[in-house]
């Protein structure tokens, strides 16, 4: 399938998107480009320095099936980023899935993409009177909303968000194979054993940590755990 684009900006939230991005990369071999307005270090909300792989002006949107927008603890810098807003505005004319979580729908609103679109998000109600571009009449107090090609979600619903994106991309008909939650676990659920061949591959990956070997190791690790994500 086509690649996935994840836009990062100052104060972006990692935990809101890593359930989705790690599953796309490790379970479906999807290439993810992490892009920003400038080719400089972007600091996440929890202080992790991140280097974008591309800048917005290098992107050919036809190469991508989905655009992911993480939320942010401080919306100011992203809202004032005219390159970012202009790029999002142009998405309105493209056949691409747009997935925005937490406060990120504010960026879509400023770009004019929510004028006729139902949405949700981690948005203070005060903002509806403060921002003229934010359409109160289209807001729905739900955990997750999909309206045509736009998916929005509240930040704590990062797992539901990941499920919906994967389903919408047609990558799986049953996301239960990748996201399983239990309140209690039997002892046998927590004991994992590799075959001799698989263990040899793990040992090779530790001696020669190439990207492919490490990815295969992580895939096998998740497969033997019987889950893709556990929360």
C-alpha positions in Angstrom: 0.0 0.0 0.0 0.9 3.7 -0.1 3.0 5.3 2.7 1.5 7.0 5.7 2.4 10.6 6.6 2.7 11.7 10.3 3.1 15.4 10.8 4.9 16.5 13.9 5.1 20.0 15.5 6.3 21.4 18.8 4.7 19.8 21.9 3.2 16.9 19.9 2.0 13.9 21.9 3.8 10.6 21.3 1.5 8.3 23.3 -1.6 9.4 21.3 -0.1 8.0 18.0 2.4 5.3 18.8 -0.3 2.6 19.2 -1.2 3.4 15.6 2.3 4.0 14.1 4.0 1.0 15.7 1.2 -1.3 14.5 1.3 0.1 11.0 5.1 -0.3 10.8 5.6 -3.6 12.6 2.4 -5.5 11.8 1.7 -4.2 8.3 5.1 -3.1 7.0 3.8 0.3 6.2 6.4 3.0 5.6 5.8 6.1 7.7 7.3 9.5 6.9 7.6 11.9 9.8 7.4 15.4 8.4 7.5 18.9 9.8 7.5 22.5 8.5 11.3 22.7 8.8 14.0 20.2 8.8 15.0 20.8 12.4 14.6 19.0 15.7 11.0 18.9 17.0 10.5 18.4 20.8 7.6 16.3 21.9 5.4 17.2 24.8 7.4 14.8 27.0 10.7 16.3 25.9 11.9 13.8 23.3 13.9 15.4 20.5 12.6 14.1 17.1 14.2 14.6 13.7 11.7 14.8 10.8 12.5 12.8 7.8 11.1 15.3 5.4 9.6 18.8 5.3 6.1 19.7 4.1 7.3 21.2 0.9 8.9 17.9 -0.1 5.7 15.9 0.2 3.8 14.6 -2.8 0.5 13.7 -1.2 -0.4 11.2 -3.9 2.2 8.9 -2.4 0.3 8.6 0.9 -2.9 6.9 1.9 -3.2 8.6 5.3 -2.1 11.7 7.2 -1.8 11.4 11.0 -2.0 14.5 13.2 -1.1 14.0 16.9 -2.5 16.3 19.6 -0.3 18.8 21.5 -0.2 20.1 25.0 0.4 23.7 23.7 -1.6 24.4 20.5 -0.1 27.8 19.9 3.0 27.1 17.8 1.2 24.7 15.4 -1.8 26.9 15.0 0.4 29.8 14.1 2.4 27.7 11.6 1.2 29.0 8.2 3.1 26.4 6.2 1.3 23.6 8.2 -2.1 25.2 7.9 -1.6 25.8 4.2 -0.6 22.2 3.7 -3.7 21.0 5.6 -5.9 23.3 3.6 -4.8 21.6 0.4 -5.7 18.2 1.7 -9.4 19.1 1.3 -9.0 18.5 -2.4 -7.2 15.1 -2.0 -8.3 11.5 -1.7 -6.5 10.7 1.5 -7.6 9.6 5.0 -7.0 12.3 7.6 -6.7 11.1 11.2 -6.5 13.8 13.9 -6.5 13.0 17.7 -6.9 15.1 20.8 -6.3 18.8 20.1 -5.2 18.2 16.5 -8.8 18.8 15.1 -8.2 22.5 15.9 -5.6 22.5 13.1 -8.1 21.0 10.7 -10.6 23.6 11.7 -8.3 26.5 11.1 -7.5 24.9 7.6 -11.2 25.0 6.9 -11.6 21.2 6.8 -14.3 21.0 9.5 -16.9 23.4 8.0 -19.1 20.6 6.9 -17.6 17.8 8.9 -18.7 16.2 12.2 -15.8 15.9 14.6 -14.7 15.3 18.2 -11.4 15.9 20.1 -9.9 17.0 23.3 -11.1 20.5 22.9 -12.0 22.9 25.7 -15.5 24.2 25.2 -14.2 27.7 25.7 -12.4 27.5 22.4 -15.7 27.5 20.4 -16.3 31.1 21.4 -12.6 32.1 21.2 -11.8 30.7 17.7 -14.2 31.8 14.9 -12.9 29.0 12.7 -14.1 26.3 15.1 -17.7 25.2 14.2 -19.5 24.4 17.4 -22.5 23.0 15.5 -20.3 20.2 14.0 -18.8 19.1 17.3 -20.0 15.7 18.8 -19.2 14.8 22.4 -18.0 11.3 21.5 -14.8 9.3 21.9 -14.3 8.9 18.2 -16.1 10.3 15.1 -15.5 9.4 11.4 -17.1 11.7 8.8 -16.2 10.6 5.3 -12.4 10.7 5.1 -11.8 12.5 8.4 -11.3 10.6 11.7 -11.1 12.5 14.9 -10.8 11.2 18.5 -10.2 12.2 22.1 -6.6 11.7 23.3 -7.2 9.0 25.8 -9.0 6.9 23.0 -5.7 6.3 21.2 -6.4 2.6 20.9 -9.9 3.1 19.4 -8.3 5.7 17.1 -5.7 3.1 15.9 -8.4 0.5 15.3 -10.5 2.9 13.2 -7.6 4.0 11.1 -6.4 0.4 10.4 -10.0 -0.6 9.5 -10.5 2.5 7.3 -7.3 1.7 5.4 -8.5 -1.8 4.7 -5.5 -3.4 6.4 -7.5 -5.7 8.5 -11.1 -6.8 9.0 -10.5 -7.8 12.6 -8.4 -5.5 14.7 -8.9 -7.8 17.6 -5.8 -9.7 16.3 -3.7 -6.6 17.1 -5.3 -5.1 20.1 -6.3 -7.4 23.0 -7.0 -6.3 26.5 -7.8 -8.5 29.5 -8.3 -7.7 33.2 -6.6 -10.9 34.3 -4.1 -13.2 32.7 -3.4 -16.9 33.3 0.2 -17.9 34.0 0.5 -19.6 30.6 -0.5 -16.3 28.9 2.7 -14.8 30.3 5.3 -17.4 29.4 6.8 -17.3 25.9 9.1 -19.7 24.1 10.8 -19.5 20.7 11.6 -22.4 18.5 15.3 -23.1 17.9 15.2 -21.5 14.5 13.5 -18.4 15.8 15.9 -18.1 18.7 18.8 -18.3 16.3 17.4 -15.4 14.4 17.1 -13.4 17.7 20.7 -14.2 18.6 21.8 -13.0 15.1 19.9 -9.8 15.5 21.7 -9.1 18.8 25.1 -9.7 17.2 24.3 -7.9 13.9 21.6 -5.4 14.7 20.4 -4.6 11.2 17.1 -2.9 10.8 15.4 -5.9 9.1 16.6 -8.3 11.8 15.4 -6.1 14.6 12.0 -5.6 13.0 11.6 -9.3 12.5 12.6 -9.9 16.2 9.9 -7.4 17.3 7.3 -9.0 15.1 8.1 -12.5 16.5 8.1 -11.1 20.0 4.7 -9.7 19.6 3.4 -12.8 17.8 4.6 -15.1 20.7 3.0 -12.7 23.2 -0.2 -13.3 21.3 -1.0 -9.6 21.0 0.2 -6.6 19.1 -0.5 -4.1 21.9 -1.4 -4.7 25.5 -2.8 -1.9 27.7 
